[in-house]
């Protein structure tokens, strides 16, 4: 039995315009809306299922409640979902529409009415899907201490896994950043900065600790040289003063002798 429109027995609402209700077995050949195999059972409510077909899709309903509200499921709510997503501020896939209030939701055609439905609870934003990272954190913590890093876990050459150029750039940036910070703080002068900059570029320091130790040794050496220079300058000045006083005494004696000889 094929029914095109009109009211159906059993209390079901009439099918929508353009729908065809097929009673009995599932159709075996669908070409448009023509079917070769159609059951002739008179009481389609006693069949296990019936089919609601449109020109684009076939929907199968299996329960009396689904059959009763089959026409409600065919309501197009894409506009309402789009407006709700814009009002709530999320994506359309995060919008939940109350299936029991489809008629009221379908009548909402403005953002103001959508806001009212959201406040009434007919339209709800779905919660954020949780994806636990506990296992990932545990694995990363194990890898940081060397687990799961053996030969069997490695894919690619050493240069492909961690290029030497990347390591070089990282090391140079660390060393140069330290030099700039020390120069700004006054720990090193511009001359020592220039010297250490070129030493860093020449691959003298393998890491930051080596550079810090070299700076400390260089500062200590410069301080020692400055102290020695000051001591030598002081000693040189003292010796010069002694020579001058001796020269003055000699001049005085010579003058005295010359005076006595003249007398």
Order of alpha helices (4+ residues) and beta strands (2+ residues): beta-beta-beta-beta-beta-beta-alpha-alpha-alpha-beta-alpha-alpha-beta-alpha-alpha-alpha-alpha-alpha
